[in-house]
Amino acid sequence: MFQSVQTFVTERLGYTGKNALELPITFPRFLSFMLKKILFAVLLAAATHLSWADSGPKTLTIKAAVAEGFIDGLHAKYLHFLADELDATLELSTMPFARRIKEMRKGNLDIMVGIQQRFNKQDEFIYIEPFYETLSYRFFTLQQNQAAIAKYQDLKGILVGVNRHSRYFPPFADDKDIQRVDVSSLKQSINLLLHERIDVFVHYQESTLPTLIEMGLEQQIVKTQYQPAHGNEYYVAITEKSSLIGYKSRLEEIITNAIKNGDFARIRKNHYQQRIAKQ
């Protein structure tokens, strides 16, 4: 096929160095040449692999927490998403909301989601712009009482289930004429309403509606005729003591792109679809 080993080297391998001009190329020299080429290729591949391996382990660790009983909840999934985008390891624990705030202030937690910015009060939180989602409070009651709450004034004189840690909208937030019953969770609100321990509860429709479907109660518990017109903006927050303080710009970029790509909406939708599918 080739007249000589030299022809193979020069024409097929493209080797045009001094050695290619030395005649004749003996088979041992040719074999040595090929082995060197193979060895070089193997060493190059190994070096590349080691380079990738060296950059593989995640060096950034993020400490965060979610509400007790929600280690696989929606906020946990938001935090996992952010950690993945930062190529970081997430150490996730559970604790009540008030304790999470304290641990953030101490620097024992690095990040929180689901935080509302306090425009009228200075605090130590750094709110990552832009806000990542807007949620709407809605009033819910038993189906047979739906028409009874047709205007805001109809909330007065009845028992309204509220979450003590939530920040509500005006005038409801500061209305002393509203009889409030503190609840700790959405499901507690639903159970109290079913047992007629309260007349109405207020919660985000974005989580209440899929939860009612999940529990098979979407026909029994419905939105009241009266509904407020508002939306609450929620942020990712860090503090000066957070290990993420140097990643503020990167977080802003991640959140901006995630909103543009619909990532938060997709995570929320998949979360509730998975819960409903398990029933």
C-alpha atoms as one frame of an Amber mdcrd trajectory, in Angstrom:
protein
   0.000   0.000   0.000   2.816   2.395   0.945   6.233   1.876  -0.605   8.047
   2.451   2.653   7.569   3.310   6.269   8.940   6.743   5.417   6.107   7.278
   2.906   3.537   6.370   5.599   5.099   8.799   8.052   5.323  11.721   5.650
   2.049  11.263   3.752  -0.370   9.881   6.368   1.001  11.251   9.614   2.150
  14.549   8.172   5.479  14.275   9.941   7.927  16.425   7.968  10.691  16.925
  10.519  14.336  16.051  10.118  13.756  12.405  11.011  11.362  11.992   8.114
  14.145  12.844   5.690  16.594  10.359   7.089  16.658   7.206   4.987  15.863
   4.539   5.566  13.356   4.562   8.455  13.658   1.205  10.053  10.714  -0.575
  11.589  12.076  -0.278  15.155  12.472   3.474  14.696   8.977   3.683  13.215
   7.536   1.700  16.136   9.340   3.948  18.616   7.938   6.991  16.830   4.379
   5.666  17.003   4.690   4.733  20.667   5.859   8.233  21.490   2.852   9.679
  19.665   0.468   7.402  21.542   2.129   8.129  24.877   1.869  11.862  24.278
  -1.835  11.554  23.472  -2.461   9.462  26.615  -0.591  11.935  28.840  -2.471
  14.868  27.320  -5.833  13.177  27.944  -4.834  12.326  31.517  -3.723  15.893
  32.207  -7.008  17.235  30.845  -8.995  14.808  32.992  -7.047  15.774  36.107
  -7.617  19.432  35.324 -11.372  18.841  35.195 -11.244  16.772  38.365  -9.374
  19.519  40.215 -12.103  22.030  39.375 -14.925  19.569  40.118 -15.403  19.789
  43.913 -17.622  22.692  45.012 -15.739  25.123  47.221 -18.681  27.354  48.215
 -21.033  26.124  50.956 -24.335  27.893  51.605 -26.189  27.542  54.909 -29.945
  28.053  54.767 -33.126  26.946  56.524 -36.819  26.513  55.769 -39.914  26.070
  57.915 -40.191  22.919  59.983 -41.822  20.117  58.034 -40.907  21.693  54.679
 -37.436  20.310  54.000 -38.739  19.307  50.528 -41.053  22.300  50.191 -41.192
  25.061  47.613 -38.711  27.347  49.371 -36.276  24.452  49.682 -36.500  23.925
  45.925 -35.848  27.613  45.294 -32.746  27.394  47.513 -31.482  24.263  45.745
 -31.928  26.033  42.420 -29.904  29.051  43.571 -27.165  26.827  45.017 -26.919
  24.910  41.741 -26.644  28.150  39.790 -23.826  29.265  42.100 -22.168  25.840
  41.818 -22.345  25.635  45.615 -23.132  22.999  48.211 -26.344  23.693  50.123
 -26.574  22.828  53.832 -30.306  22.983  54.520 -31.967  22.752  57.938 -35.402
  23.526  59.366 -36.397  26.095  61.978 -39.246  28.528  62.717 -39.365  31.814
  60.821 -38.424  33.995  63.801 -35.351  31.894  64.508 -34.317  32.027  60.845
 -34.346  35.818  61.058 -32.161  35.726  64.199 -29.700  33.248  62.665 -29.432
  35.406  59.556 -28.586  38.424  61.708 -25.908  36.424  63.528 -24.394  35.219
  60.256 -25.218  31.565  60.968 -27.428  31.444  57.871 -26.333  32.866  54.534
 -29.541  33.313  52.589 -33.335  33.381  52.839 -36.097  33.332  50.266 -39.658
  34.549  50.675 -38.680  37.881  52.261 -40.644  41.108  51.822 -38.683  44.331
  51.698 -39.469  46.829  54.440 -39.471  50.152  52.663 -40.580  52.074  55.763
 -38.111  50.471  58.178 -34.343  50.155  58.105 -33.033  46.627  58.626 -29.806
  44.731  58.094 -31.004  42.587  55.217 -29.666  43.060  51.718 -32.509  42.441
  49.271 -31.343  41.010  45.971 -32.924  42.864  43.064 -35.171  42.169  41.322
 -37.858  40.473  43.437 -38.296  36.924  42.166 -42.086  36.514  42.457 -45.314
  38.328  43.260 -47.998  36.614  45.338 -51.575  37.696  46.093 -53.453  37.310
  49.364 -57.006  36.070  48.964 -59.846  35.361  51.393 -61.317  31.852  51.487
 -64.466  30.520  53.097 -66.888  27.607  52.905 -68.795  27.456  49.640 -72.163
  28.140  51.296 -70.823  31.394  52.793 -69.165  32.719  49.644 -71.750  35.440
  48.932 -71.838  36.579  52.564 -68.478  38.371  52.220 -69.194  40.718  49.321
 -67.327  43.804  50.571 -64.500  44.600  52.969 -66.841  45.624  55.798 -68.296
  42.090  55.807 -65.032  40.849  57.367 -65.892  42.694  60.579 -67.753  40.691
  63.173 -66.475  37.312  61.932 -63.377  35.244  62.784 -60.533  35.510  60.290
 -57.604  33.073  60.318 -54.239  34.822  59.868 -50.584  33.849  60.068 -48.882
  35.844  62.817 -45.655  36.154  60.786 -47.297  37.428  57.612 -47.326  41.062
  56.531 -50.744  41.925  55.153 -52.104  44.734  53.009 -53.823  47.962  54.061
 -56.335  48.535  55.507 -56.552  44.919  56.675 -53.078  44.855  58.226 -53.827
  47.475  60.899 -57.597  47.157  61.212 -58.351  46.737  64.912 -61.987  45.855
  64.186 -61.038  42.545  62.550 -61.206  39.557  64.888 -58.096  37.534  64.108
 -57.275  33.923  64.968 -53.576  33.042  64.752 -52.719  29.976  62.689 -49.357
  28.365  62.013 -49.943  26.904  58.552 -52.271  26.785  55.577 -53.494  23.307
  56.458 -54.377  24.440  59.960 -56.442  27.262  58.437 -58.236  24.761  56.220
 -58.985  22.408  59.120 -60.238  25.229  61.354 -62.520  26.417  58.563 -63.882
  22.917  57.926 -64.697  22.588  61.634 -66.199  26.116  61.608 -63.736  27.364
  64.219 -63.128  30.319  61.909 -65.318  31.892  59.237 -62.649  32.967  56.764
 -58.935  32.650  56.335 -56.504  34.706  54.289 -53.609  33.116  52.422 -51.808
  33.253  49.103 -53.986  31.984  46.296 -50.893  30.653  44.475 -50.415  28.006
  47.174 -53.988  27.705  48.497 -55.673  26.713  45.237 -53.341  23.771  44.433
 -53.456  22.672  48.086 -57.264  22.562  48.024 -57.087  20.457  44.851 -54.539
  18.197  46.510 -56.889  17.710  49.491 -59.970  17.308  47.273 -61.610  20.381
  48.819 -61.764  22.760  45.853 -65.591  22.545  45.806 -66.042  22.978  49.555
 -63.663  25.880  50.143 -63.743  28.799  47.721 -62.677  32.412  47.407 -65.045
  34.993  48.871 -66.776  37.479  46.600 -64.783  40.339  48.098 -61.081  40.218
  47.249 -58.335  42.798  47.771 -56.465  44.191  44.782 -52.770  43.942  45.544
 -49.627  41.891  45.116 -46.749  41.174  47.492 -43.217  41.170  46.121 -40.794
  38.572  47.481 -37.023  38.724  47.521 -33.949  36.649  48.095 -32.070  38.212
  51.013 -28.556  38.045  52.463 -26.679  40.096  55.097 -23.217  41.637  55.411
 -22.243  38.598  57.508 -23.273  36.140  54.800 -20.680  34.128  52.926 -22.569
  35.272  49.812 -21.856  38.976  50.264 -19.206  38.746  47.558 -21.724  37.050
  45.243 -24.362  39.805  45.324 -23.892  40.756  41.674 -23.916  37.119  40.625
 -27.164  36.528  42.546 -28.754  39.521  40.825 -27.728  38.062  37.466 -29.073
  34.598  38.363 -32.429  35.946  39.528 -32.820  38.247  36.523 -32.177  35.369
  34.127 -34.402  32.984  36.118 -37.324  35.413  35.899 -36.720  35.904  32.186
 -36.591  32.144  31.613 -39.594  31.418  33.853 -37.546  29.209  36.196 -39.260
  30.221  39.449 -42.704  29.833  37.912 -41.696  26.413  36.556 -40.371  25.277
  39.945 -43.590  26.401  41.652 -45.798  24.707  39.045 -43.843  21.425  39.171
 -43.853  21.455  42.972 -47.637  21.567  43.239 -48.186  19.201  40.314 -45.981
  16.630  42.046 -47.901  17.035  45.297 -51.240  16.580  43.560 -49.935  13.559
  41.626 -49.010  11.814  44.894 -52.604  11.871  46.125
